């Protein structure tokens, strides 16, 4: 394998990217392995017909709830897309038989993965592989003609050992272009797998290879199938023929065709076993014993001996044909053949038993084939009365394997009667009450066993959940949370479900003291409830009212971008590191649901890290609700819009903060032409989750849920100001960018705690609002300069007046905020005076 493909990492990356989201429509049993051009469209019509019948059946059940046939009807309704049996629908073209559509009420979306030598169908709901098919089992792939967004493949499935059927699986994609991409990927994968297989296993065959002889046999089988097979069987050794004969008869074939198929099946198994130990012509064996024949003598002599054996065995073909036919026709002959096969394996043969079936003993050795022939053929020349044994026993009974007389078995009824008349007659029998008590005891024990089994399942589920939570929360916290703080949070979380408004100052002080890692997800939900109690979004800004489960049933057009980013999101964290494991599949569900909910944003790089942090602290549905809260209620979705206008405003605001509060650092970055978008854009888009330790990111999320978007500016400003001296020491563009992207995120624990403390004490809300207004004013002025108006002086005067009014509006807004602060301080003083008066 390694020689065929030199770069294993690039190979894994290539095949890991071959994933597509599909909607599983169902499967249909087909008669042939080659798909007709209209197969996919016919299957879809059958699925639609079956769905209409199912809905009609459900309506009849609802209308006739008191009917006695209700349980029978319910049994016919499919409950699972992969397990439930469906009625067989007639096919006009005789291309489809058993139809099994998927359940439309369940989530049928799957991940269709094309691997090196197989196709996998992965369920993001159950986090497991529901279908796995090897390329060698897939006979054809096709695309719909009318339904161009559908495709399917025909594969071979084994129903019973030795029996198989062809099944067509049908899938739907989000668009026709995606189906074309899937078909192209499958075609390339089949070609690559075939080339790799030929390169890896260059099978060297010679004229004496067992598999080569089997191949020739398959080529010769046309009309005279039976005769050709019997001739080939005659070339085998005695033991091999007996083994195949015994195996075929155990399967009890119903007709000649089935018997031939079983013979070929066992022949193939025998040839594969012999091929492993086969030595090709001209090749020397690896290990040669002391008594081995020399190579030159062995090779020539062996082939001569095989030729002589074949000539000698051809005369026995007709007798073997007679054996097969007679054994299949009569049960009596079957038993006799089993007797003879059993005798062949034993060292001692009973002369009485041989004489009983009409065989004559000769002083020379008789082959097992001739013995079977004599035993089967001889009784057929006698009358039915003469076929009975002299002692009166039926010839179908098994004869003893030794010369000793068979032991006489007692009749069970006689033994029972003897026990009744014997000395054990006084033994007490259990009456009906004792039997009933035993039944009751057994039933109670069975009930207890079922209850214990359910309890064990619950314990296993809770244990798995605890293990999953332990893996999720595998990060170092920033700061310590004392026990008294944990108790305070426990009391506050009691008010989360009741949606009681709490004091924000109290929450702020408690959040500053720390957050327990195990309760962080619940605390985030509590903070979201407190924000929604105080700030109600307008109806126009509300997200669509669609449940998480309904969104998962749909296909997203953003699947490529999402699937590519799954492996890039927290690649070193154990919960997300497994390729298409539980973590990545949960992340896919969450990102897919949001891309379907928010059509304007869809999916943008960076959202995966935000969703990943949420998934580490809560379930999928809870994480989806918190992602909606961050995007809509706190307004983070603005920075992910396609125009990226909000992100540009944020970069301008950060530059203005550096200009006003850290002028030297700002000038140093400007001299080296380093704009905030080079280092700060990932901070804003991923909320610091892509580059910084998870413990630090979790603390940042704590403050975000309390204070909103301005926290990102606070953290960024604190990071830059704390490393101002080191950044000033970097003199080149490369050194500065490298320091900002790698050195700053690699902080120590005390440094991170200091940053968090500064963020809690910082207040820049007024400045951020002023900078945003300033950005819009400058943008308008820039548009005026780029696109000068030809309409003359009156329009220019109006625009200048408009800009002057905007500046006045900004000044009035700042004055209003100052007055609000003064009113708050006066209110606090009044409360102090009132308390002093009452105390006096």
Protein Blocks (a to p, Z undefined) as FASTA:
>chain_A
ZZmpmblmlmmmmmmmmccddddfbdcddfbfbdcfklmmmmmmmmmmmmmmmmmmmmmm
mmmmmbmklmmmmmmpcfbfklpccdddddfklpaccdcdddfkbcfbdcddddfkbccd
ddfklopafbdcdfklpmbdcddfklmmbccddddddfbghiacddddddddfbfklmmm
mmmmmmmmmmmmmmmmmmmmccdddfklmklmmmmmmmmpmklmmlmmmmmmmmpcfklm
mmmmmmmmmnopablklmmmmmmmmmmmmmmmmmmmpccehiacfbdcfkbccfklmmmm
mmmmmmmmmmmmmmmmmmmmmmmmmmmmpmklmmmmmmmmmmmmpmbdcfklmmmnopac
dfbdcdfklmmmmmmmmmmmpcfklmpcfkopafkbccdfbfbdcdddddfklmmmmmmm
mmmlmpccddfklmmmmmmmmmmmmmmmmmmmmmmmmmmmmmmmmmmmmmmmgccdedja
dfklmmmmmmmmmmmmnopacdfklmmmmmmnopcfklmmmmmmmmmmmmmmmmccdfkl
pccdddfklmmmpccfklmmmmmmmmmgoklbmklmpghifklmmmmmmmmmmmmmmmmn
opaehjlmmmmmmmmmmcfklmmmmmmmmmmmnopmmmmgmnlmmmmmmmmmmmmmmmmm
mmmlmmmmmmnopafklmmmmmmmnnomlmmcfklmmmmmmmmmmnommlmmmmmmmmmm
mmmmmmmmpmbfklmmmmmmmmmmmccfklmmmmmmmmmmpccklmmmmmmmmmmmmmmm
mmmmmmccfkbjklmmmmmmmmmmmmmmmmmmmmmmmmmmmmmmmmmmmmmmmmmmmmZZ
